[in-house]
Each structure stands twice: as C-alpha cells, then as structure tokens.
Amino acid sequence: MAAETTKLTIRLPTRDVEFAKAYASAHGLTVTEVIDRYLRRMRALEERMPVPELDEITGLVPADVDVEAEYQAHLREKHSR
C-alpha cells in the first residue's frame, strides 16, 4: 500500500535547487525521491536507541568536573613515571 503524499512548496537558493536536480538526474532519481530518501535516513538515525552500555555510563562524571583538565592530568601522571 502506497503512503499518503502531500504536495509541499519550498524555497531554496538557486544553487541548491540546481545541485538537487543534477544529483537526481545523475542517479536516475527525481528530486522528490532524493529528498524522500534523505528524510528516511534522518528518521532512521533519530529512531536509533543508544546501546545499553552507553546508558550505563551516562551521567557518571559530575557536571562540575573539568573532564579535559582531568584527562590532561592523567596523561601527565601516566607519562611521568
């Protein structure tokens, strides 16, 4: 079953429209197909859930810690032995 569609008029710089048309033509697509594929990819990236391991470590470092300074201090200590 085909998805319901709606017409949309957008304003873009001429340079971007020309690029979109040339890209679509070079790849055997319509500009609508190029935009549709791009939006589907964006949606897929948005819908990805973080891996459980990332959830476990998120928030372990307090907000008031200067992470970069701590890392640099760690490196100085590590390499001064």
PyMOL commands that set and color helices and strands:
alter all, ss='L'
color gray80, all
select helices_A, chain A and resi 14-26+31-47+52-57+67-79
alter helices_A, ss='H'
color red, helices_A
deselect
rebuild
show_as cartoon
